[in-house]
Amino acid sequence: MISRVSRLPYEEFRSRDYREIVTPYFSVKVRRNSLGKNRFGIVIGIAAVKSAARRNFWRRQAKSVFLEMSPKGIDVLIILRSHVALPVRNIFRKTLADAIESLTTNL
């Protein structure tokens, strides 16, 4: 589970000042925060993945990629797309890492 300090509050999910990249599997939104620590949010609907165990699996994969590579002071929101066949774990992790890296280089 993500610690409470590292969770992106739900109220900030609808903020408009995110930079975004859309991939075939998910969209990644990134912005700077003034807290000096990273915050992370992930949205996986039942329409995207039916099983709760599989939704938690994909949450854990996204969280591990985020913790491995992100610079300090950013908010990241990942939204899995509905009705799309999810890739193999390695492809998902690589695609997500590339998306986060390309968004954070120009912040």
C-alpha positions as CSV (number, residue, x, y, z in Angstrom):
1,M,0.0,0.0,0.0
2,I,1.1,3.5,-0.7
3,S,1.8,5.6,2.4
4,R,-0.8,8.3,3.1
5,V,1.9,11.0,2.6
6,S,2.6,9.7,-0.9
7,R,-1.0,9.4,-2.1
8,L,-2.3,11.9,-4.5
9,P,-5.6,13.2,-3.0
10,Y,-8.7,12.4,-5.1
11,E,-9.6,16.1,-5.3
12,E,-6.5,16.8,-7.3
13,F,-7.3,14.1,-9.9
14,R,-9.4,16.6,-11.9
15,S,-6.8,19.4,-11.8
16,R,-6.1,20.9,-15.2
17,D,-2.5,21.8,-15.0
18,Y,-1.1,18.3,-15.7
19,R,1.1,17.4,-18.7
20,E,-0.2,14.2,-20.3
21,I,0.9,11.4,-22.5
22,V,-1.6,8.9,-23.8
23,T,-0.5,5.3,-24.7
24,P,-2.5,2.4,-26.0
25,Y,-2.7,1.0,-22.5
26,F,-3.0,4.1,-20.2
27,S,-2.6,7.8,-19.9
28,V,0.0,9.4,-17.6
29,K,-0.4,12.8,-16.2
30,V,2.5,14.6,-14.4
31,R,2.9,18.0,-12.7
32,R,5.2,19.6,-10.2
33,N,4.2,20.1,-6.7
34,S,5.5,22.4,-4.0
35,L,5.8,19.8,-1.3
36,G,9.2,18.4,-2.1
37,K,7.9,14.9,-2.1
38,N,6.4,12.7,-4.7
39,R,2.7,11.8,-4.8
40,F,1.1,9.0,-6.8
41,G,-2.4,8.1,-7.9
42,I,-3.6,5.3,-10.1
43,V,-7.1,4.7,-11.5
44,I,-8.1,1.3,-12.7
45,G,-11.8,0.8,-13.3
46,I,-13.7,-2.5,-13.3
47,A,-14.3,-2.0,-17.0
48,A,-10.5,-2.2,-17.6
49,V,-9.8,-5.2,-15.3
50,K,-12.6,-7.3,-13.9
51,S,-10.7,-9.1,-11.1
52,A,-9.6,-7.2,-8.0
53,A,-6.5,-9.3,-7.7
54,R,-5.5,-8.3,-11.2
55,R,-6.2,-4.6,-10.6
56,N,-4.0,-4.7,-7.5
57,F,-1.3,-6.5,-9.6
58,W,-1.3,-3.6,-12.1
59,R,-1.3,-1.1,-9.2
60,R,1.8,-2.7,-7.7
61,Q,3.6,-2.8,-11.1
62,A,2.9,0.9,-11.7
63,K,3.9,1.8,-8.1
64,S,7.2,0.0,-8.4
65,V,8.1,1.8,-11.7
66,F,7.2,5.1,-10.1
67,L,9.3,4.5,-7.0
68,E,12.3,3.3,-9.0
69,M,12.7,6.4,-11.3
70,S,10.8,9.5,-10.3
71,P,12.5,12.7,-9.3
72,K,11.4,14.6,-6.2
73,G,8.5,17.0,-6.0
74,I,6.1,15.6,-8.7
75,D,2.5,14.3,-8.8
76,V,1.9,11.4,-11.1
77,L,-1.6,10.2,-12.1
78,I,-2.0,7.0,-14.1
79,I,-5.3,6.1,-15.7
80,L,-5.7,2.6,-17.3
81,R,-7.8,2.6,-20.4
82,S,-11.0,0.6,-20.5
83,H,-11.6,-2.3,-22.9
84,V,-8.0,-2.6,-23.9
85,A,-6.0,-5.9,-23.6
86,L,-3.2,-5.2,-21.2
87,P,0.3,-6.1,-22.3
88,V,2.8,-8.4,-20.7
89,R,4.2,-7.0,-17.5
90,N,7.7,-6.1,-18.9
91,I,6.1,-4.2,-21.8
92,F,3.8,-2.3,-19.4
93,R,6.7,-1.4,-17.1
94,K,8.9,-0.2,-20.0
95,T,6.1,1.8,-21.6
96,L,5.2,3.4,-18.2
97,A,8.9,4.2,-17.4
98,D,9.4,5.8,-20.8
99,A,6.2,7.9,-20.4
100,I,7.1,9.2,-16.9
101,E,10.7,9.9,-18.0
102,S,9.6,11.9,-21.1
103,L,7.2,14.0,-19.1
104,T,9.5,14.7,-16.2
105,T,12.5,15.8,-18.3
106,N,10.8,19.1,-19.3
107,L,9.1,20.0,-16.0
